[in-house]
């Protein structure tokens, strides 16, 4: 399964998610940002690649839909409702990601 994590800048939340889930068996994981000046900006190719797209906040889902609607037809987009108040790999962020993402992937551990 190809999993894409998106936030605004691709500096804290989505790279944390990529690191947390990147070593899970059966998953290919990437992260990107929706802002034009993100560390790794999301592209149509990344959206096409993904089987499931996790966004951190509703405004990310809205921005994704506006910019990439033609590429989202068969995609499952999930909002995790994780606000931009955590540092990279902060234990509370890792725990939130584990709790909200793992059940949606059908994988454990």
VMD Tcl script that draws the C-alpha trace (Angstrom):
set ca {
  {0.00 0.00 0.00}
  {1.29 3.45 -0.94}
  {0.65 6.01 1.82}
  {1.09 9.77 1.48}
  {1.13 12.10 4.49}
  {0.49 15.80 3.91}
  {0.75 18.91 6.04}
  {1.55 22.52 5.15}
  {5.34 22.81 5.16}
  {6.46 19.15 5.30}
  {8.74 20.03 8.20}
  {7.16 18.56 11.35}
  {3.95 16.52 11.19}
  {4.10 14.74 7.84}
  {7.85 13.91 8.06}
  {7.20 12.49 11.53}
  {4.43 10.31 10.09}
  {6.72 9.22 7.25}
  {9.39 8.19 9.73}
  {6.94 6.43 12.09}
  {5.23 4.38 9.37}
  {8.06 4.13 6.84}
  {9.42 0.85 8.17}
  {6.07 -0.95 8.39}
  {5.93 -4.10 6.26}
  {3.68 -3.75 3.26}
  {3.75 0.04 3.26}
  {5.52 2.47 0.99}
  {5.38 5.88 2.67}
  {6.13 9.41 1.52}
  {5.35 12.86 2.85}
  {4.97 16.28 1.29}
  {3.61 19.75 1.97}
  {0.75 21.64 0.41}
  {2.37 25.07 0.62}
  {4.32 26.21 -2.41}
  {7.45 26.69 -0.26}
  {7.22 23.30 1.48}
  {10.39 21.24 1.98}
  {8.95 18.72 -0.50}
  {5.91 20.17 -2.29}
  {3.15 17.76 -3.21}
  {2.94 16.96 -6.93}
  {0.31 15.33 -9.14}
  {2.66 12.35 -9.45}
  {2.75 11.88 -5.66}
  {-1.03 12.05 -5.43}
  {-1.39 9.54 -8.28}
  {1.14 7.23 -6.58}
  {-0.78 7.12 -3.29}
  {-3.45 4.58 -2.43}
  {-4.42 6.58 0.64}
  {-3.67 10.21 1.53}
  {-3.60 11.36 5.14}
  {-3.92 15.11 5.75}
  {-3.33 16.67 9.14}
  {-6.16 19.26 9.12}
  {-9.37 19.97 7.20}
  {-7.88 22.98 5.44}
  {-5.27 20.60 3.98}
  {-8.07 18.45 2.54}
  {-9.65 21.56 1.02}
  {-6.39 22.76 -0.49}
  {-5.64 19.28 -1.83}
  {-9.09 19.06 -3.42}
  {-8.79 22.46 -5.07}
  {-5.33 21.85 -6.53}
  {-5.42 18.14 -7.33}
  {-9.09 17.23 -7.89}
  {-8.46 15.32 -11.17}
  {-5.97 13.05 -9.38}
  {-8.19 12.31 -6.39}
  {-11.06 10.49 -8.10}
  {-10.22 7.04 -6.73}
  {-8.26 8.15 -3.67}
  {-9.18 7.75 -0.06}
  {-8.35 11.01 1.76}
  {-8.38 10.88 5.57}
  {-8.17 13.91 7.85}
  {-6.30 13.14 11.07}
  {-7.28 16.37 12.90}
  {-3.77 16.95 14.22}
  {-3.06 20.67 14.76}
  {0.27 22.32 14.00}
  {1.50 22.42 17.59}
  {4.07 19.62 17.72}
  {7.77 19.31 17.03}
  {9.33 16.70 14.77}
  {9.14 13.25 16.43}
  {7.58 14.74 19.60}
  {6.28 11.75 21.62}
  {2.75 13.19 21.81}
  {2.67 13.58 18.01}
  {3.95 10.03 17.51}
  {1.26 8.70 19.88}
  {-1.49 10.63 18.05}
  {-0.29 9.36 14.67}
  {-0.15 5.77 15.93}
  {-3.66 6.02 17.38}
  {-5.26 7.67 14.34}
  {-3.40 6.09 11.42}
  {-2.77 2.48 12.44}
  {-6.48 1.44 12.58}
  {-7.01 2.86 9.08}
  {-4.14 0.87 7.63}
  {-5.22 -2.51 8.90}
  {-1.72 -3.06 10.28}
  {-0.48 -3.26 13.84}
  {2.86 -2.96 15.59}
}
mol new
graphics top color blue
foreach p $ca { graphics top sphere $p radius 0.5 }
foreach p [lrange $ca 0 end-1] q [lrange $ca 1 end] { graphics top cylinder $p $q radius 0.2 }
display resetview
